């Protein structure tokens, strides 16, 4: 299995999409295991609105003047997932995906052509969920994934709260079924 997803989550009470690319194996359409990488997708800094907790306003004073920089929140991790399909009948499928992630969070900004990273720390998370899928055709489906991100090891240097509900509305192409539909019809 190969996939790309955008999970909607919240950090410090604000909506914050997390992108994920993952790959793995499907065993008899019952158990799926694999790994991936996930990262926070930030919108650009907007001086006309409140950007906290995604950007900070920081003043730097040095021998050449007073500068304001906007350190951007960084949140990325490698993840391992396991998913058990407990119900599969007709066009419906329900499963319990579990994900563990390890990576880091920090704030990063550029000052005088130098990238500066502050408050970097290791993180470890656990993300249980429930997933439902409805097949429209043999190779195309819609799904909904609802769960909760629990930070087991968090970055105490960053005040943002990463514990959060997560949800993902999915449009799914079942590549194996699409391959069978295209190439089995050519014979």
Backbone as a chain_set.jsonl record, in Angstrom:
{"seq": "XXXXXXXXXXXXXXXXXXXXXXXXXXXXXXXXXXXXXXXXXXXXXXXXXXXXXXXXXXXXXXXXXXXXXXXXXXXXXXXXXXXXXXXXXXXXXXXXXXXXXXXXXXXXXXXXXXXXXXXXXXXXXXXXXXXXXXXXXXXXXXXXXXXXXXXXXXXXXXXXXXXXXXXXXXXXXXXXXXXXXXXXXXX", "coords": {"N": [[0.845, -1.186, 0.0], [0.447, 2.256, -0.707], [0.405, 5.65, 0.162], [-0.822, 9.057, 0.458], [-1.715, 11.522, 2.734], [-3.696, 14.099, 4.256], [-4.049, 15.02, 7.351], [-6.37, 16.527, 9.481], [-5.761, 18.392, 12.293], [-5.312, 19.82, 15.567], [-3.41, 22.391, 17.052], [-2.579, 23.925, 19.944], [-5.229, 24.744, 19.999], [-5.766, 25.668, 17.445], [-6.582, 25.001, 14.033], [-4.573, 22.744, 12.271], [-3.079, 21.384, 9.643], [-1.595, 18.198, 9.049], [0.652, 16.648, 6.987], [1.108, 13.43, 5.493], [3.122, 10.865, 4.204], [3.102, 7.528, 3.313], [3.952, 4.011, 3.283], [3.451, 0.495, 2.894], [2.455, -2.873, 3.75], [-0.214, -5.074, 2.872], [-1.952, -7.601, 4.329], [-3.866, -10.089, 3.3], [-6.1, -8.426, 3.17], [-6.793, -7.82, 5.775], [-4.891, -7.166, 7.774], [-2.77, -4.419, 7.992], [0.434, -3.08, 7.712], [3.123, -0.747, 8.149], [5.23, 2.104, 7.33], [6.001, 5.62, 7.563], [6.299, 9.177, 6.919], [5.594, 12.2, 8.575], [4.537, 15.634, 8.681], [4.067, 18.989, 9.853], [2.073, 21.248, 8.099], [2.514, 24.452, 7.38], [0.851, 27.583, 6.892], [1.784, 30.63, 5.226], [3.427, 33.268, 7.073], [1.353, 35.813, 8.287], [1.14, 39.133, 8.534], [-1.085, 40.582, 9.2], [-2.69, 39.239, 10.985], [-3.273, 37.185, 13.959], [-0.727, 34.953, 14.576], [0.135, 33.041, 16.317], [0.01, 29.724, 17.62], [1.846, 29.113, 15.68], [3.727, 30.804, 14.56], [6.161, 32.893, 16.039], [6.756, 36.164, 17.395], [9.719, 37.739, 17.445], [12.206, 39.808, 18.786], [15.354, 40.971, 17.799], [18.31, 42.372, 18.841], [21.223, 43.758, 17.722], [24.586, 44.892, 16.958], [24.082, 46.228, 14.587], [21.461, 47.058, 14.479], [17.883, 46.925, 15.217], [15.841, 44.146, 14.911], [13.003, 42.305, 13.733], [11.972, 39.021, 13.82], [10.299, 36.017, 12.73], [9.969, 33.204, 14.112], [9.175, 29.957, 12.941], [6.993, 27.297, 13.708], [8.076, 23.98, 13.88], [7.277, 20.639, 13.241], [7.662, 17.374, 12.966], [7.774, 13.889, 12.124], [8.772, 10.42, 12.042], [6.761, 7.622, 11.319], [5.252, 4.579, 12.44], [2.839, 2.227, 11.525], [-0.028, 0.208, 12.281], [-2.791, -1.589, 11.257], [-5.915, -3.01, 11.813], [-8.441, -4.727, 10.206], [-11.613, -5.073, 11.167], [-14.218, -5.397, 10.317], [-15.8, -6.243, 7.355], [-17.894, -6.055, 4.825], [-19.843, -6.332, 1.991], [-19.894, -3.197, 0.481], [-18.792, -1.88, 2.561], [-16.249, -1.194, 5.026], [-14.545, -1.438, 8.085], [-12.033, -0.427, 10.377], [-9.317, -0.526, 12.788], [-6.882, 1.618, 13.076], [-3.574, 2.097, 14.323], [-1.004, 4.236, 15.305], [2.417, 4.973, 15.814], [4.744, 7.513, 16.493], [7.928, 9.119, 16.05], [10.071, 11.839, 16.433], [10.688, 15.253, 16.043], [10.261, 18.587, 17.418], [10.361, 22.128, 17.047], [11.363, 25.606, 16.831], [12.013, 27.607, 13.971], [13.952, 29.985, 12.216], [15.148, 32.511, 9.902], [17.954, 34.526, 10.008], [19.854, 37.107, 8.902], [20.749, 35.615, 6.642], [21.234, 33.144, 7.796], [20.097, 30.05, 8.955], [18.36, 29.468, 11.88], [17.719, 27.385, 14.588], [15.65, 26.874, 17.319], [14.761, 25.739, 20.607], [14.633, 22.971, 20.125], [13.576, 19.6, 20.383], [13.18, 16.111, 21.152], [10.348, 14.117, 20.251], [7.668, 11.817, 20.995], [4.93, 9.988, 19.965], [1.571, 8.653, 20.182], [-1.096, 7.414, 18.344], [-4.182, 6.456, 18.301], [-7.051, 5.307, 16.397], [-10.226, 5.184, 14.604], [-11.503, 3.808, 11.68], [-13.48, 4.134, 8.775], [-14.758, 2.957, 5.657], [-16.219, 3.33, 2.429], [-16.918, 1.734, -0.538], [-17.174, 3.022, -3.75], [-16.762, 2.185, -6.366], [-15.108, -0.803, -7.611], [-12.47, -0.026, -7.395], [-12.368, 2.529, -6.283], [-12.936, 4.557, -3.435], [-14.498, 6.184, -0.572], [-13.489, 7.505, 2.58], [-13.366, 7.84, 6.195], [-11.428, 8.844, 8.846], [-10.981, 8.908, 12.246], [-9.499, 10.008, 15.206], [-7.152, 10.319, 17.96], [-4.359, 12.237, 18.891], [-1.805, 11.491, 21.048], [0.636, 12.767, 23.008], [3.384, 11.219, 24.126], [6.052, 11.675, 24.778], [6.839, 14.949, 24.947], [7.712, 18.24, 23.707], [8.836, 20.247, 26.01], [9.863, 22.76, 25.861], [8.4, 24.163, 24.069], [5.435, 25.876, 24.104], [3.079, 25.094, 22.877], [0.272, 22.94, 22.617], [0.272, 19.666, 21.644], [-1.29, 17.412, 21.923], [-4.245, 16.16, 20.584], [-7.436, 15.964, 18.87], [-7.715, 14.119, 15.816], [-8.575, 14.02, 12.38], [-9.525, 12.713, 9.192], [-10.7, 13.025, 6.022], [-11.15, 10.989, 3.322], [-10.435, 10.388, -0.135], [-10.076, 7.581, -1.952], [-7.962, 5.683, -3.974], [-7.848, 2.464, -4.933], [-5.235, 0.92, -5.732], [-4.346, -1.688, -6.446], [-6.752, -2.986, -7.13], [-7.542, -1.32, -9.249], [-5.492, -1.829, -11.078], [-6.046, -4.551, -11.62], [-8.569, -4.256, -12.805], [-7.973, -2.794, -15.137], [-5.932, -4.305, -16.514], [-6.833, -6.981, -16.505], [-9.052, -6.818, -18.113], [-7.984, -6.568, -20.609], [-7.352, -9.018, -21.606]], "CA": [[0.0, 0.0, 0.0], [1.14, 3.532, -0.769], [-0.594, 6.692, 0.33], [-0.559, 10.423, 0.894], [-2.898, 11.987, 3.453], [-3.657, 15.352, 4.988], [-4.884, 14.901, 8.533], [-6.694, 17.774, 10.154], [-5.543, 18.313, 13.731], [-5.289, 21.119, 16.228], [-2.265, 22.679, 17.908], [-2.915, 25.113, 20.717], [-6.598, 25.134, 19.697], [-5.896, 26.142, 16.077], [-6.52, 23.95, 13.008], [-3.212, 22.612, 11.76], [-2.971, 20.16, 8.841], [-0.365, 17.416, 9.07], [0.785, 15.819, 5.787], [1.738, 12.129, 5.723], [3.395, 9.939, 3.106], [3.381, 6.244, 3.941], [3.945, 2.808, 2.457], [3.445, -0.702, 3.726], [1.977, -4.135, 3.208], [-1.577, -5.482, 3.219], [-2.002, -9.048, 4.444], [-5.189, -10.69, 3.136], [-7.101, -7.368, 3.395], [-7.147, -7.844, 7.203], [-3.879, -6.478, 8.581], [-1.874, -3.55, 7.22], [1.541, -2.531, 8.497], [4.019, 0.047, 7.328], [5.921, 3.251, 7.911], [5.864, 6.839, 6.788], [6.821, 10.41, 7.479], [4.54, 13.206, 8.735], [5.041, 16.957, 9.026], [3.109, 20.086, 9.955], [2.046, 22.118, 6.923], [2.206, 25.812, 7.823], [0.597, 28.644, 5.924], [2.775, 31.7, 5.368], [3.217, 34.268, 8.118], [0.465, 36.896, 7.861], [1.322, 40.228, 9.504], [-2.376, 41.176, 9.527], [-3.496, 38.407, 11.895], [-2.572, 36.484, 15.042], [-0.079, 33.769, 14.002], [0.509, 32.137, 17.392], [1.319, 29.266, 18.076], [2.63, 28.646, 14.536], [4.842, 31.738, 14.396], [6.396, 33.791, 17.159], [7.362, 37.459, 17.073], [10.935, 37.814, 18.253], [13.035, 40.974, 18.496], [16.791, 40.743, 17.938], [19.08, 43.613, 18.845], [22.665, 43.556, 17.615], [25.333, 46.12, 16.694], [23.644, 46.902, 13.36], [20.086, 47.551, 14.574], [16.819, 46.155, 15.868], [15.181, 43.349, 13.882], [11.936, 41.412, 14.158], [11.912, 37.77, 13.059], [9.102, 35.234, 13.035], [10.277, 31.773, 14.147], [8.08, 29.086, 12.515], [6.895, 26.018, 14.406], [8.442, 22.784, 13.124], [6.741, 19.442, 13.881], [7.802, 16.302, 11.983], [8.11, 12.616, 12.758], [8.654, 9.143, 11.344], [5.706, 6.87, 11.982], [4.991, 3.168, 12.184], [1.408, 2.017, 11.717], [-0.632, -1.118, 12.241], [-4.238, -1.429, 11.094], [-6.647, -4.272, 11.806], [-9.788, -4.617, 9.633], [-12.479, -5.951, 11.971], [-15.511, -5.584, 9.66], [-15.737, -6.065, 5.912], [-19.067, -6.678, 4.243], [-20.359, -5.537, 0.875], [-19.065, -2.041, 0.145], [-18.324, -1.252, 3.81], [-15.095, -1.734, 5.727], [-14.181, -0.691, 9.29], [-10.776, -0.911, 10.932], [-8.713, 0.195, 13.908], [-5.472, 1.919, 12.839], [-2.782, 2.61, 15.439], [0.238, 4.795, 14.787], [3.421, 5.494, 16.739], [5.633, 8.411, 15.775], [9.049, 9.706, 16.776], [10.681, 12.887, 15.629], [11.077, 16.438, 16.785], [9.569, 19.857, 17.236], [11.255, 23.256, 17.307], [11.068, 26.835, 16.09], [13.104, 27.867, 13.032], [13.859, 31.254, 11.496], [16.331, 32.919, 9.165], [18.432, 35.844, 10.399], [21.08, 37.46, 8.168], [21.111, 34.489, 5.773], [21.574, 31.959, 8.588], [18.956, 29.355, 9.546], [18.547, 29.274, 13.316], [16.728, 26.495, 15.183], [15.581, 27.034, 18.774], [13.827, 24.903, 21.377], [14.512, 21.647, 19.503], [13.492, 18.501, 21.329], [12.638, 14.836, 20.694], [8.955, 13.83, 20.598], [7.177, 10.47, 20.75], [3.469, 10.077, 20.048], [0.714, 7.495, 19.973], [-2.303, 7.917, 17.709], [-5.203, 5.453, 17.996], [-8.133, 5.86, 15.591], [-11.229, 4.298, 14.026], [-11.574, 4.153, 10.267], [-14.556, 3.544, 7.987], [-14.58, 3.153, 4.215], [-17.318, 2.885, 1.578], [-16.463, 1.614, -1.927], [-18.069, 3.501, -4.792], [-16.515, 1.182, -7.405], [-14.142, -1.785, -7.095], [-11.154, 0.579, -7.198], [-12.467, 3.878, -5.728], [-13.716, 4.581, -2.195], [-14.414, 7.317, 0.341], [-13.256, 7.043, 3.944], [-13.259, 8.789, 7.294], [-10.512, 8.397, 9.892], [-11.137, 9.77, 13.42], [-8.684, 9.509, 16.304], [-6.608, 11.293, 18.906], [-2.898, 12.218, 19.012], [-1.373, 11.566, 22.45], [2.08, 12.976, 23.089], [3.985, 10.481, 25.245], [7.185, 12.557, 25.098], [6.564, 16.208, 24.269], [8.732, 19.268, 23.802], [8.449, 21.169, 27.08], [10.341, 24.097, 25.509], [7.388, 24.797, 23.223], [4.197, 25.951, 24.872], [1.929, 24.588, 22.128], [-0.236, 21.629, 23.006], [0.167, 18.804, 20.482], [-2.362, 16.442, 22.122], [-5.316, 16.73, 19.779], [-8.212, 15.103, 17.966], [-7.289, 14.102, 14.414], [-9.551, 13.435, 11.473], [-9.089, 12.715, 7.806], [-11.702, 12.608, 5.043], [-10.295, 10.445, 2.269], [-10.822, 9.841, -1.433], [-9.098, 6.503, -2.012], [-7.817, 4.857, -5.167], [-7.341, 1.143, -4.57], [-4.361, 0.698, -6.887], [-4.351, -3.111, -6.821], [-8.02, -3.257, -7.813], [-7.51, -0.584, -10.515], [-4.596, -2.601, -11.944], [-6.786, -5.736, -12.065], [-9.645, -3.82, -13.701], [-7.42, -2.358, -16.423], [-5.16, -5.332, -17.216], [-7.612, -8.211, -16.691], [-10.006, -6.575, -19.199], [-7.269, -6.598, -21.893], [-7.196, -10.419, -22.057]], "C": [[0.882, 1.237, 0.0], [0.087, 4.61, -0.615], [-0.027, 8.033, 0.726], [-1.836, 10.906, 1.556], [-2.632, 13.353, 4.067], [-4.593, 15.197, 6.157], [-5.139, 16.275, 9.105], [-6.543, 17.548, 11.647], [-5.587, 19.724, 14.295], [-4.029, 21.222, 17.069], [-2.573, 23.974, 18.621], [-4.308, 25.627, 20.415], [-6.816, 25.625, 18.281], [-5.765, 24.978, 15.101], [-5.13, 23.938, 12.382], [-3.081, 21.308, 10.975], [-1.593, 19.515, 8.937], [-0.376, 16.516, 7.836], [1.506, 14.524, 6.152], [1.932, 11.41, 4.393], [3.754, 8.616, 3.761], [3.319, 5.11, 2.933], [3.983, 1.597, 3.38], [2.902, -1.898, 2.981], [0.578, -4.435, 3.726], [-1.61, -7.008, 3.205], [-3.453, -9.52, 4.427], [-6.323, -9.694, 3.429], [-7.601, -7.348, 4.841], [-6.193, -7.029, 8.065], [-2.974, -5.684, 7.644], [-0.803, -3.021, 8.158], [2.424, -1.706, 7.57], [4.636, 1.197, 8.083], [5.723, 4.458, 7.008], [6.542, 8.008, 7.47], [5.677, 11.431, 7.488], [5.159, 14.533, 9.129], [3.902, 17.968, 9.029], [3.214, 20.951, 8.71], [1.587, 23.508, 7.365], [1.821, 26.704, 6.653], [1.653, 29.723, 6.164], [2.406, 32.641, 6.503], [2.385, 35.41, 7.552], [0.536, 38.005, 8.901], [0.002, 40.869, 9.908], [-3.219, 40.354, 10.468], [-2.62, 37.797, 12.988], [-2.031, 35.169, 14.477], [0.345, 32.743, 15.045], [-0.422, 30.93, 17.371], [2.249, 28.861, 16.934], [3.849, 29.524, 14.249], [4.948, 32.578, 15.663], [6.886, 35.129, 16.612], [8.539, 37.629, 18.011], [11.742, 39.03, 17.807], [14.488, 40.636, 18.775], [17.479, 42.1, 17.847], [20.553, 43.236, 18.746], [23.311, 44.892, 17.252], [24.872, 46.884, 15.461], [22.205, 47.393, 13.423], [19.169, 46.628, 15.342], [16.024, 45.455, 14.763], [14.051, 42.532, 14.521], [11.937, 40.21, 13.227], [10.689, 36.993, 13.527], [9.437, 33.744, 13.005], [9.03, 30.929, 13.852], [8.14, 27.763, 13.264], [7.216, 24.88, 13.449], [7.939, 21.572, 13.916], [6.761, 18.342, 12.824], [8.215, 15.023, 12.687], [8.006, 11.463, 11.772], [7.576, 8.358, 12.067], [5.669, 5.42, 11.535], [3.508, 2.957, 12.429], [1.039, 0.548, 11.598], [-2.134, -0.894, 12.174], [-4.886, -2.797, 11.004], [-8.063, -4.022, 11.285], [-10.68, -5.604, 10.379], [-13.851, -6.176, 11.343], [-15.355, -5.297, 8.178], [-16.905, -6.822, 5.307], [-19.633, -5.762, 3.163], [-19.389, -4.416, 0.54], [-18.462, -1.37, 1.377], [-17.121, -1.976, 4.399], [-14.794, -0.836, 6.931], [-12.924, -1.301, 9.894], [-10.33, -0.027, 12.095], [-7.237, 0.412, 13.577], [-4.807, 2.494, 14.088], [-1.451, 3.079, 14.854], [1.125, 5.253, 15.939], [4.358, 6.383, 15.936], [6.76, 8.905, 16.659], [9.754, 10.694, 15.855], [11.066, 14.068, 16.486], [10.162, 17.611, 16.529], [10.536, 20.963, 17.653], [10.661, 24.504, 16.68], [12.274, 27.151, 15.227], [12.865, 29.224, 12.36], [15.185, 31.549, 10.804], [16.699, 34.334, 9.591], [19.778, 36.081, 9.745], [21.629, 36.254, 7.405], [21.545, 33.234, 6.532], [20.288, 31.362, 9.165], [19.256, 29.057, 11.008], [17.391, 28.439, 13.85], [16.814, 26.652, 16.69], [14.577, 26.058, 19.359], [13.605, 23.534, 20.749], [14.476, 20.574, 20.582], [12.859, 17.289, 20.65], [11.178, 14.723, 21.114], [8.652, 12.37, 20.284], [5.676, 10.51, 20.934], [2.807, 8.75, 19.74], [-0.605, 8.031, 19.425], [-3.264, 6.774, 17.379], [-6.346, 6.11, 17.211], [-9.151, 4.772, 15.244], [-11.412, 4.762, 12.59], [-12.729, 3.42, 9.604], [-14.378, 3.894, 6.523], [-15.794, 2.613, 3.475], [-16.831, 2.887, 0.128], [-17.55, 2.09, -2.884], [-17.993, 2.547, -5.992], [-15.528, 0.176, -6.806], [-12.809, -1.151, -6.746], [-11.187, 1.99, -6.612], [-13.394, 3.881, -4.514], [-13.58, 5.935, -1.489], [-14.227, 6.769, 1.746], [-13.209, 8.186, 4.937], [-12.454, 8.14, 8.407], [-10.651, 9.388, 11.051], [-10.335, 9.177, 14.566], [-8.21, 10.622, 17.212], [-5.095, 11.126, 18.983], [-2.535, 12.448, 20.476], [0.149, 11.678, 22.463], [2.612, 12.265, 24.332], [5.221, 11.225, 25.73], [6.964, 13.822, 24.276], [7.718, 17.182, 24.455], [8.29, 20.31, 24.821], [8.911, 22.599, 26.8], [9.356, 24.868, 24.638], [6.066, 24.746, 23.963], [2.988, 25.372, 24.174], [1.548, 23.197, 22.602], [-0.429, 20.799, 21.737], [-0.857, 17.694, 20.673], [-3.597, 16.998, 21.43], [-6.153, 15.657, 19.109], [-7.615, 15.201, 16.562], [-8.41, 13.504, 13.585], [-9.063, 13.608, 10.044], [-10.241, 12.21, 6.956], [-10.923, 12.221, 3.795], [-11.06, 10.108, 0.993], [-9.713, 8.836, -1.752], [-9.127, 5.805, -3.372], [-7.169, 3.558, -4.72], [-6.537, 0.634, -5.77], [-4.344, -0.747, -7.346], [-5.608, -3.477, -7.596], [-8.085, -2.547, -9.161], [-6.636, -1.329, -11.528], [-5.328, -3.827, -12.506], [-7.862, -5.354, -13.067], [-9.116, -3.459, -15.075], [-6.779, -3.531, -17.172], [-5.898, -6.659, -17.37], [-8.631, -8.041, -17.805], [-9.319, -6.609, -20.571], [-7.122, -8.013, -22.428], [-8.439, -10.918, -22.756]], "O": [[1.937, 1.259, 0.633], [-0.998, 4.51, -1.188], [1.081, 8.139, 1.252], [-2.924, 10.724, 1.01], [-1.491, 13.711, 4.358], [-5.811, 15.237, 5.984], [-4.225, 17.094, 9.204], [-7.129, 16.619, 12.202], [-5.865, 20.69, 13.584], [-3.627, 20.258, 17.721], [-2.8, 25.003, 17.985], [-4.563, 26.823, 20.556], [-7.943, 25.972, 17.928], [-4.948, 24.08, 15.301], [-4.586, 24.98, 12.013], [-2.983, 20.237, 11.574], [-0.566, 20.193, 8.909], [-1.295, 15.717, 7.653], [2.394, 14.514, 7.004], [1.023, 11.354, 3.565], [4.601, 8.569, 4.653], [2.712, 5.236, 1.869], [4.483, 1.67, 4.502], [2.888, -1.936, 1.751], [0.231, -4.101, 4.859], [-1.326, -7.629, 2.181], [-4.178, -9.371, 5.411], [-7.391, -10.095, 3.89], [-8.719, -6.902, 5.099], [-6.612, -6.3, 8.965], [-2.481, -6.201, 6.642], [-1.099, -2.57, 9.265], [2.466, -1.938, 6.362], [4.578, 1.262, 9.31], [5.331, 4.333, 5.847], [7.257, 7.852, 8.46], [4.898, 11.517, 6.539], [6.176, 14.571, 9.822], [2.913, 17.823, 8.31], [4.31, 21.344, 8.309], [0.416, 23.713, 7.682], [2.386, 26.601, 5.565], [2.332, 29.719, 7.191], [1.235, 32.794, 6.85], [2.673, 35.917, 6.468], [0.05, 37.842, 10.02], [-0.032, 41.633, 10.873], [-4.362, 40.721, 10.739], [-1.393, 37.884, 12.944], [-2.798, 34.359, 13.957], [0.861, 31.682, 14.692], [-1.609, 31.125, 17.11], [3.328, 28.323, 17.182], [4.871, 29.045, 13.757], [3.94, 32.927, 16.278], [7.376, 35.202, 15.486], [8.372, 37.659, 19.231], [11.94, 39.256, 16.613], [14.826, 40.093, 19.827], [17.261, 42.868, 16.909], [21.069, 42.49, 19.578], [22.633, 45.92, 17.244], [25.22, 48.052, 15.292], [21.761, 48.085, 12.507], [19.601, 45.693, 16.015], [15.589, 46.09, 13.802], [14.132, 42.127, 15.681], [11.907, 40.355, 12.005], [10.119, 37.276, 14.581], [9.218, 33.083, 11.989], [7.968, 31.152, 14.432], [9.212, 27.182, 13.432], [6.688, 24.827, 12.338], [8.152, 21.49, 15.125], [5.964, 18.371, 11.886], [8.907, 15.051, 13.705], [7.254, 11.52, 10.799], [7.481, 8.417, 13.293], [6.011, 5.089, 10.4], [2.966, 3.444, 13.422], [1.699, -0.234, 10.914], [-2.686, -0.106, 12.942], [-4.463, -3.644, 10.217], [-8.801, -3.209, 11.844], [-10.526, -6.818, 10.244], [-14.585, -7.059, 11.788], [-14.844, -4.247, 7.786], [-16.92, -8.053, 5.272], [-19.87, -4.576, 3.393], [-18.199, -4.658, 0.339], [-17.709, -0.404, 1.254], [-16.989, -3.195, 4.289], [-14.791, 0.389, 6.807], [-12.762, -2.521, 9.925], [-10.877, 1.047, 12.344], [-6.422, -0.49, 13.767], [-5.409, 3.282, 14.817], [-0.853, 2.402, 14.017], [0.651, 5.842, 16.911], [4.726, 6.039, 14.813], [6.584, 9.089, 17.863], [9.995, 10.425, 14.678], [11.697, 13.909, 17.531], [9.395, 17.634, 15.567], [11.409, 20.761, 18.497], [9.59, 24.461, 16.074], [13.416, 26.996, 15.662], [11.742, 29.565, 11.989], [16.205, 30.919, 11.084], [15.864, 35.238, 9.545], [20.735, 35.348, 9.996], [22.809, 35.919, 7.508], [22.169, 32.349, 5.945], [19.49, 32.066, 9.782], [20.285, 28.463, 11.331], [16.226, 28.745, 13.597], [17.894, 26.575, 17.275], [13.656, 25.611, 18.675], [12.504, 22.989, 20.831], [15.227, 20.619, 21.556], [12.098, 17.429, 19.692], [10.803, 15.173, 22.197], [9.289, 11.761, 19.425], [5.19, 11.01, 21.949], [3.394, 7.856, 19.13], [-1.168, 8.982, 19.967], [-3.179, 6.187, 16.301], [-6.584, 7.311, 17.337], [-8.954, 3.597, 15.553], [-11.47, 5.961, 12.317], [-12.935, 2.23, 9.839], [-13.91, 4.981, 6.183], [-16.338, 1.57, 3.838], [-16.384, 3.916, -0.377], [-18.689, 1.627, -2.836], [-19.015, 2.155, -6.556], [-15.155, 0.286, -5.637], [-12.083, -1.669, -5.898], [-10.13, 2.6, -6.454], [-14.479, 3.3, -4.54], [-12.673, 6.717, -1.774], [-14.741, 5.699, 2.074], [-13.034, 9.347, 4.567], [-12.757, 7.033, 8.851], [-10.456, 10.587, 10.857], [-10.464, 7.992, 14.873], [-8.775, 11.715, 17.238], [-4.599, 10.008, 19.124], [-2.905, 13.461, 21.069], [0.854, 10.788, 21.986], [2.319, 12.67, 25.457], [5.425, 11.392, 26.933], [6.909, 13.767, 23.048], [8.602, 16.954, 25.281], [7.456, 21.162, 24.517], [8.419, 23.544, 27.417], [9.47, 26.084, 24.489], [5.634, 23.679, 24.399], [1.955, 25.173, 24.814], [2.407, 22.385, 22.946], [-1.201, 21.179, 20.856], [-1.268, 17.078, 19.69], [-3.967, 18.153, 21.643], [-5.657, 14.57, 18.811], [-7.077, 16.239, 16.175], [-9.11, 12.595, 14.031], [-8.298, 14.52, 9.732], [-10.71, 11.088, 7.148], [-10.137, 13.01, 3.27], [-12.185, 9.61, 1.039], [-8.541, 9.206, -1.813], [-10.183, 5.394, -3.852], [-6.06, 3.563, -4.186], [-7.075, 0.012, -6.687], [-4.328, -0.999, -8.551], [-5.543, -4.191, -8.596], [-8.621, -3.1, -10.122], [-6.999, -1.445, -12.699], [-5.249, -4.113, -13.7], [-8.052, -6.045, -14.068], [-9.746, -3.783, -16.082], [-7.062, -3.727, -18.354], [-5.601, -7.404, -18.304], [-9.046, -9.037, -18.399], [-10.002, -6.673, -21.594], [-6.796, -8.19, -23.602], [-8.48, -12.067, -23.197]]}, "num_chains": 1, "name": "protein.A"}
